[in-house]
Amino acid sequence: MRIATYNVNGVNGRLPVLLRWLSEAQPDVACLQELKAPQERFPEEPIRNLGYNAIWHGQKSWNGVAILSRVGNIHETRRGLPGEPDDSHSRYIEAAVNGILVGCLYLSNGNPRPGPKFDYKLRWFDSCQHHRLLRIEQFLGVSD
């Protein structure tokens, strides 16, 4: 399975470029970051017309992530990271595609340092690391 990632930096403003890339590269699964579109403005129809199913976690003006698949249904398993009390940033979505668990994330740059944005970045990294370890333990059948 070919899995690709693409920082689209505004899915609607760069939709022709994204559609051309999907047509030419034809990844089986594509993870998109920095959608910069609210949930209701994700361009599902043109993407579906290329043969891709999609799930997305949108946010107006900032962030946003999506998973596209042309090799089967997408079964969403998580939206946002556990342990993030103020998960208003659309930075993580996870789904099972053809028996493979795919996580799509958009990292915070955390600037300036020090400051609240940098503190958020460090907390988010900790949550992401903790979630990844839990997923590995689940896969291996390990429990506390």
Protein Blocks (a to p, Z undefined) as FASTA:
>chain_A
ZZddddehpaklmmmmmmmmmmmnopabdcdehklpafklpcfklmmmnopacdddddeh
iaciddddfebccddfbgcjehiablmbcfbccddeehiacddddddehiacedfklmmm
mmmmmmmmmmmmmmmmmmnopaZZ
